Amino acid sequence: MREDYPGDELFEKETVDESRLELENRIKNLVWTVSGDYTLEVKPDVESFLTSQNTAIYDNIKQGAYARYLDREQLSMYLVKKVFMQAEEAPLLMLSSLCIDEAVCDRLMKEREGVKAIRKKACEEILNQDFKALSSSSVGMLELAYLREVLDGSVISTKKNMQSLDLIRSLKDTENTSQVIRVIDALYNQIVEPDFEKKKGSLSKVLAVTLDELKEYSWQDYLSEEMYEENLEVYLKRINESMATLDIRDEKEEPESPEVKEKKQKKVLVVDEAALEKMNLYVQLNYGKSYLTPQEEKSVNNQMCRGIHDECSLYFTEGILRNPVKKNYQLEYARKLRDKNRFQYHDNHWIVKRNIRILTDMLKRAMMLHDQQDFVRSDAGVINPSQMWKVGRCHDPRLFIHENKQDSMDFVVDVLIDASGSQRKRQGQVAIQAYTISETLSNLSISHRVTSYCTFWDYTVLQRFRDYEDDRKMNERIFDYMTSANNRDGLAVKAVGSQLSLREEEHKILIVLSDGKPYDVVVNRPGNKNPMPYKDKYAISDTAMEVRKLRGQGISVLGVFAGEEQDLSAERMIFGKDFAYIRDITEFPSIVGRYLVKQIE
């Protein structure tokens, strides 16, 4: 039997990394060769190459041709404007892919003999792997018809699809990007939303959308760690990367770009008064209506937003899914993330249920011990016969027994979840952790509230999933949890903690699920001195101070760390010894349980 050595794993990892790098270089060279532009930014999709090799090769060849023969900027800008006008992104990109393919494929095959064979193999791969997914939508049925025509020249389809195919064929060998745009727009309006023009606007109205309007729109999917003006640029980049591929039905999770991962110099964001007036509307569109009246909101902000949080605002909502302003891209995106969280829960539901059971049993035992009757000698209560001999003999008045009974139900808990963009890759895991705590507390009939926080411009958004006395069915709302923007942890802890302190229960607990990295883009209003950027030691110290203040008020605060190991030092600075580092989901009940048991005892 072969013996495994410690160096084997490292060797295998290095080998894999080298192979991946080599593959990325091959893909880049392929795109550059076809496009003739060696300055073209290329983002290789290695995962797609490994699962669908021919499709990935052809898509990259086509990407190079697309950059060579068509105006990428013009086409991608149209698609962004169409999405801005509330078009559905996925079918729009699928239609774009078909149109681009028709515009460039013949020239590619004339120039390079092997492209025709690769194209057919790619079509076969898509048909074999995605037939079921394609056949479930009208756009997918059109793509099926298109792929069959590529493979054997036959078209068996509906009259409507035949008309759509004729439109696509009109783009054969065109270099007129405007014509491609007109066909894509017509196809979308015919197949996906027949009433799009009537309800949302014609092509001329779509193209009339200004750059300023696009910049003002919150491209939620790419908000994390970015300056506000850069959101549009990030979304444009993604559109450019996606529109040339035939295989785009199952949206893959995009790895963060180096620009996003890299901790850039954090700056103060300067805005004018006109932009400030629109901010509240942006918040409503992206996070849903507030459940507070304007007067209540003003009162809370006057109390909370002071000192280093001066010029900031708090916004209280139950989320865009519960109180949307209108149907828009953000609403659809929120639904997608909710479904993603639920899928992750269902994939791990046996582990989650086990964790809930273990945590419930731990707390129940602690509470039973806490509830045991404790009889003490007293000067009032029930006569203790064993002490009657003292009458007239000594001055000890404690001739009675008094029953002390602690009420373990005299607890209230707040669960506060970091919903900033840096939590995106852990989103489902964090939602499950919060759900586990909430279900456990519901099992024990302990009043609790669950809230998430993030900061959008100078609004720290507190999204309430369930309130203290809500029915346990409201726990499901925790899967509405979505990540975006930045995080002003100190202000969020201060706001939630101040509300918790007003509760009548004797024992109050705040559990914070965060990654230990408070960071916020600071909005500077005209005429005001630039505020300090909310980051690093400045932000960590502020959050730690708010935690200490709450503990000074008798509120127990536990930090549950959901971040990278290198950020543990920041978590320790904020929460001291009362924090839990969960490396594995199976560890969750024992680690969190030990802390909660300590509070009960």
C-alpha positions, -999 to +999 in steps of 0.1 A: +000+000+000+013+034-009+022+056+020+011+092+018+036+119+027+029+154+038+045+168+007+022+150-016-008+173-010+013+204-016+028+189-048-007+181-061-019+216-053+011+231-071+005+209-101-032+219-102-023+255-099+003+252-127-022+235-150-048+261-143-024+289-151-014+272-183-050+267-193-058+304-185-029+315-207-041+292-236-076+307-234-062+343-234-039+336-264-068+321-283-090+352-278-061+376-286-052+357-317-087+357-331-093+394-322-059+406-333-059+428-302-034+417-276-044+445-252-079+431-249-088+422-213-097+385-211-112+367-181-107+330-187-135+307-175-114+276-166-144+259-149-164+260-180-135+247-200-131+217-177-168+207-179-177+217-215-144+219-234-157+224-270-183+250-259-157+269-239-132+269-269-158+281-293-171+307-270-136+321-265-130+321-303-163+339-307-154+364-280-123+373-300-143+377-332-169+398-314-142+422-303-128+423-339-159+427-360-184+445-337-184+475-314-183+460-279-188+492-261-219+502-281-235+467-278-228+463-241-240+498-233-273+490-251-277+459-230-271+478-198-296+504-208-322+477-216-317+461-181-320+496-166-354+499-183-363+466-164-356+440-191-348+405-178-310+401-180-307+363-186-330+360-217-316+393-231-280+378-229-291+346-245-306+364-275-275+386-277-254+355-279-274+340-308-272+373-327-235+377-322-229+341-333-247+347-366-229+379-372-194+365-368-195+327-374-192+326-412-162+349-413-145+328-386-150+296-404-137+310-437-105+323-419-099+292-398-108+257-411-111+240-377-137+265-363-167+248-382-160+214-365-155+230-330-188+250-335-207+218-342-192+200-313-201+229-290-237+228-302-238+190-296-225+196-260-251+222-253-279+201-266-268+170-246-262+189-214-289+216-214-318+203-235-341+201-205-332+236-193-335+251-228-369+234-235-384+251-204-385+286-219-394+304-251-359+318-256-345+284-249-367+268-275-354+294-300-318+285-291-327+248-296-340+255-331-309+275-339-285+248-326-303+221-346-300+242-378-263+246-372-259+208-367-279+194-396-295+223-415-330+213-405-355+234-386-385+219-369-401+247-350-431+270-345-441+297-369-431+323-343-396+307-339-392+306-377-398+343-378-373+349-351-347+327-369-352+348-400-345+379-380-313+363-367-302+352-402-305+388-413-274+395-393-252+371-414-217+387-418-228+421-406-204+445-391-232+470-383-235+470-345-266+491-346-283+465-368-274+438-342-289+460-315-321+464-334-325+427-340-318+418-303-343+445-292-370+432-316-364+396-305-367+404-268-399+424-273-414+397-294-405+366-273-398+377-237-420+408-231-445+416-259-457+446-240-422+460-232-425+490-256-460+499-244-451+497-207-414+506-206-404+522-238-392+518-274-357+512-286-352+549-290-362+555-254-338+528-242-309+543-261-319+578-248-310+567-212-281+589-201-248+579-185-258+599-154-290+579-150-270+547-152-245+559-127-273+568-103-288+533-105-276+509-079-262+478-097-267+458-065-248+427-076-216+446-078-219+471-050-195+455-025-163+473-017-168+497-047-171+534-050-206+544-061-195+558-095-177+525-103-208+503-101-218+509-137-183+501-149-183+468-130-217+458-145-206+468-180-176+446-176-197+416-166-221+421-196-191+422-219-178+389-205-212+372-207-229+382-239-208+362-264-213+327-248-239+303-260-238+285-226-252+311-202-284+295-187-270+284-154-255+315-140-222+307-124-210+325-093-184+349-105-151+350-086-144+384-073-122+405-096-087+414-085-100+450-083-127+440-058-104+417-038-076+442-036-081+466-007-079+499-024-071+532-009-104+540+008-115+575+001-142+600+010-170+601-015-180+637-023-216+643-036-236+673-043-269+684-028-290+671-058-276+636-053-283+638-016-319+645-022-322+614-043-305+591-018-336+582+002-353+571-030-324+550-040-325+533-006-362+526-010-357+511-045-329+488-033-340+478+002-377+484+003-399+509+022-392+518+058-415+505+085-410+537+105-428+570+099-406+600+088-411+614+123-400+582+140-370+579+117-359+615+124-362+609+161-340+578+160-314+594+138-312+625+161-304+601+190-281+576+173-262+595+146-238+616+167-201+619+171-182+600+143-216+589+129-228+625+125-241+631+090-250+594+088-285+580+087-303+549+099-329+532+077-353+506+091-369+481+067-383+446+063-366+443+030-373+447-007-391+414-009-416+424+018-421+461+009-409+468-026-414+502-042-418+487-076-408+457-097-372+462-108-339+445-112-331+447-075-363+428-066-355+400-090-320+398-078-332+396-042-355+367-051-326+349-068-305+353-036-333+341-014-337+310-035-300+304-034-300+306+004-329+282+006-311+257-017-280+258+005-302+251+035-319+222+018-286+208+008-275+208+045-309+204+062-300+172+081-269+189+096-289+221+104-317+201+121-291+182+141-275+215+151-308+229+162-316+198+182-282+198+200-283+235+207-319+233+220-311+203+243-280+222+257-300+253+265-330+233+278-308+214+304-292+246+315-326+263+320-339+233+340-310+235+364-315+273+365-352+268+374-345+245+405-361+258+436-337+274+461-349+277+497-331+302+520-336+312+556-354+345+560-372+367+585-404+362+565-421+334+546-431+299+558-422+289+594-392+266+596-400+241+625-363+232+628-355+268+639-383+273+665-359+264+693-343+298+688-374+316+700-366+335+733-330+321+732-313+342+706-318+373+684-317+355+651-349+365+633-344+341+604-371+316+616-387+313+582-380+297+548-382+318+517-384+303+482-361+318+455-370+307+421-352+321+391-372+325+359-350+312+330-375+325+306-366+361+316-343+363+286-344+383+254-319+379+225-310+401+195-293+385+165-274+410+143-260+399+110-234+417+089-249+420+054-220+438+037-206+428+003-176+411+019-199+384+032-212+375-003-193+342-007-205+331+028-240+344+024-258+310+026-237+299+055-244+330+075-281+328+068-281+292+081-263+302+113-288+329+120-317+305+112-302+279+136-301+303+164-336+316+157-351+281+155-334+271+188-347+302+206-382+296+192-381+260+205-375+275+240-401+303+236-374+329+242-382+364+227-358+373+200-353+396+170-331+390+139-317+420+120-291+425+092-271+456+085-252+471+057-243+507+047-254+522+014-240+557+009-245+572+043-276+551+051-270+522+075-298+499+065-312+477+093-334+449+078-357+432+103-364+396+095-384+388+126-394+409+157-393+398+193-428+384+196-433+371+161-445+336+153-417+311+145-429+309+109-413+343+105-379+326+110-381+316+073-376+352+064-340+350+075-334+334+041-342+368+026-307+378+038-287+394+010-253+411+010-243+444-005-224+476+000-204+484+031-207+481+068-207+507+096-206+482+125-204+506+153-236+524+143-255+492+138-245+478+172-253+511+188-288+512+172-298+476+179-283+476+214-301+508+224-335+491+215-325+459+232-317+479+264-353+491+266-366+456+269-381+446+304-363+412+305-336+409+331-311+390+309-303+406+276-280+390+249-268+404+216-253+379+191-234+396+162-225+375+131-198+394+113-164+391+095-146+416+118-140+441+090-160+473+096-156+495+065-177+523+051-174+548+022-178+582+038-202+606+022-190+642+024-217+668+020-207+701+003-193+727+027-184+702+054-150+692+065-140+657+052-148+631+078-124+604+088-127+573+066-145+546+085-119+517+083-091+498+100-083+507+136-106+537+136-137+516+127-126+487+148-121+509+179-155+525+174-172+491+172-153+478+202-163+509+222-200+503+214-197+467+225-181+478+258-209+503+263-236+476+260-217+453+283-215+482+308-254+483+306-256+446+316-261+433+280-241+402+271-225+405+237-212+375+217-194+378+183-198+349+160-169+352+135-178+345+099-148+356+080-112+349+070-087+336+095-064+366+089-091+389+103-094+371+136-073+398+154-098+425+145-126+402+158-107+398+191-102+435+194-140+441+190-154+413+212-125+404+235-128+368+248-165+365+240-164+355+204-168+322+186-149+311+155-169+286+135-146+266+112-171+239+104-209+240+104-210+209+127-191+229+154-218+256+155-241+242+183-213+233+207-194+266+204-224+289+205-242+267+230-213+270+255-216+307+255-253+308+258-253+282+286-228+304+305-253+333+303-281+312+316-261+299+345 
